[in-house]
């Protein structure tokens, strides 16, 4: 599945695509979150909040801008 397909599916609110997007980026985002959080649970919270914001504002995503 391409990145473009993932974004289009997420914009339509399809859970399959949301699940795939989380699976693709969760480990990378968690590694970044751990650099900023003082605890593992703090890093988990950052990760969760990140994906909440991603899906809340996915409709504004423009692939041309990144």
N, C-alpha and C positions, 0 to 999 in steps of 0.2 A: 504494500500500500504506500503510495507516495505521500509526501508532506501535503501537497495540494489537496489530495483526496481526504486526508485526515482533517484538514481545516474546513473543507466544505461540509463534511459529515458532522463535524462539531457545531458548525454554524446552524445546521438543521436540527441540532439537539439529539442526534442519534447516539445512543449509549455505546454502541459497538465502537464507534470512532473515538468517543471520549475515553473509553477504556484503553484503546490502542495508543492514544496520545499520552495518557498517564504512564502506561508501560514503557513507552519509548523514552520519556524524559525524567521519570521519577528518580532514578538512581543518580543521574547527573545533578539534578536539582537538590537532592538530599545531600550530596557531597558538598555542594556550595553552602547549603543551609547549616551544615555542621561547622563550617568555618566561622559563622556569625553567632551561632547559639552557644550558650554556656552548658546546655545539657542535651542529651539525645532527645528527650521529649520536647524540648524547645525547638530543635531542628525539625522534628516531626510536625510540630504546629506551624512552623514557617512553610514547610512543604504543602501542608493542607491549605493554608491560606493562599498560597501562590496559585494552586489549581482552582480554588474557588474564584479568584480574580480572573484567571485565564478564561474560565467558562462563562463568567458573568459578562466579560467584555469581548468575547471572541467575535461577536458580530462587527466590531470596529476594526478588526485585524485587516491590514492591507499588505499583501505579500510583496508589493512593490516597495513598500517602506521598511518592511522587516519587522 
